[in-house]
Amino acid sequence: MANFTINDLKLEYYWETQEDSVKEITGFPPNVILNCTQGYEVLYFLNQYMDHLGWATKVSFNNIEILIKTRLPYGTRTHMEIKNWLDILHRK
């Protein structure tokens, strides 16, 4: 798994979700909502997505972070929906 940490995140987040609870999520489940305001949830999702693409640069990590935080379409909420949206953007 990609190994980006809290220090690699550019944007501000809340840290109320426990880190251990997000590590239980595997893959990109269609029934688990990603809370984009919670740091550990975003960090874990970004690391998984970077692995999915085979990418490893901090620039790519931060670009995806910014996309999720600022351009995520309304109603796109689950891990699978966000992954699919990012995959479409990546193909363009």
Contacts in CASP RR format, 6 or more apart in sequence:
PFRMAT RR
TARGET T0000
AUTHOR 0000-0000-0000
METHOD contacts of the structure
MODEL  1
MANFTINDLKLEYYWETQEDSVKEITGFPPNVILNCTQGYEVLYFLNQYM
DHLGWATKVSFNNIEILIKTRLPYGTRTHMEIKNWLDILHRK
1 47 0 8 1.000
1 48 0 8 1.000
1 51 0 8 1.000
2 46 0 8 1.000
2 47 0 8 1.000
2 48 0 8 1.000
2 50 0 8 1.000
2 51 0 8 1.000
2 55 0 8 1.000
2 56 0 8 1.000
2 61 0 8 1.000
3 47 0 8 1.000
4 43 0 8 1.000
4 46 0 8 1.000
4 47 0 8 1.000
4 50 0 8 1.000
4 58 0 8 1.000
4 61 0 8 1.000
5 43 0 8 1.000
6 39 0 8 1.000
6 43 0 8 1.000
8 58 0 8 1.000
8 61 0 8 1.000
8 62 0 8 1.000
9 39 0 8 1.000
9 42 0 8 1.000
9 43 0 8 1.000
9 62 0 8 1.000
9 65 0 8 1.000
10 62 0 8 1.000
10 65 0 8 1.000
10 66 0 8 1.000
11 65 0 8 1.000
11 66 0 8 1.000
11 69 0 8 1.000
13 37 0 8 1.000
13 38 0 8 1.000
13 39 0 8 1.000
13 42 0 8 1.000
14 37 0 8 1.000
14 38 0 8 1.000
14 39 0 8 1.000
15 38 0 8 1.000
15 39 0 8 1.000
15 40 0 8 1.000
16 38 0 8 1.000
17 35 0 8 1.000
17 38 0 8 1.000
17 39 0 8 1.000
17 40 0 8 1.000
17 41 0 8 1.000
18 40 0 8 1.000
19 40 0 8 1.000
22 40 0 8 1.000
22 41 0 8 1.000
22 44 0 8 1.000
23 44 0 8 1.000
25 32 0 8 1.000
25 44 0 8 1.000
25 79 0 8 1.000
27 48 0 8 1.000
27 79 0 8 1.000
28 48 0 8 1.000
28 52 0 8 1.000
28 79 0 8 1.000
28 80 0 8 1.000
28 82 0 8 1.000
28 83 0 8 1.000
29 78 0 8 1.000
29 79 0 8 1.000
29 80 0 8 1.000
30 78 0 8 1.000
30 79 0 8 1.000
30 80 0 8 1.000
30 81 0 8 1.000
31 78 0 8 1.000
32 78 0 8 1.000
32 79 0 8 1.000
33 77 0 8 1.000
33 78 0 8 1.000
33 79 0 8 1.000
34 41 0 8 1.000
34 42 0 8 1.000
34 45 0 8 1.000
34 68 0 8 1.000
34 77 0 8 1.000
34 78 0 8 1.000
34 79 0 8 1.000
34 82 0 8 1.000
35 41 0 8 1.000
36 42 0 8 1.000
36 68 0 8 1.000
36 69 0 8 1.000
36 72 0 8 1.000
42 65 0 8 1.000
42 68 0 8 1.000
42 69 0 8 1.000
45 68 0 8 1.000
45 79 0 8 1.000
45 82 0 8 1.000
46 61 0 8 1.000
46 64 0 8 1.000
46 65 0 8 1.000
46 68 0 8 1.000
49 64 0 8 1.000
49 83 0 8 1.000
49 86 0 8 1.000
50 56 0 8 1.000
50 60 0 8 1.000
50 61 0 8 1.000
50 64 0 8 1.000
52 83 0 8 1.000
53 60 0 8 1.000
53 90 0 8 1.000
55 61 0 8 1.000
64 86 0 8 1.000
67 86 0 8 1.000
67 89 0 8 1.000
68 82 0 8 1.000
68 86 0 8 1.000
72 82 0 8 1.000
72 85 0 8 1.000
73 85 0 8 1.000
75 81 0 8 1.000
76 82 0 8 1.000
76 85 0 8 1.000
END
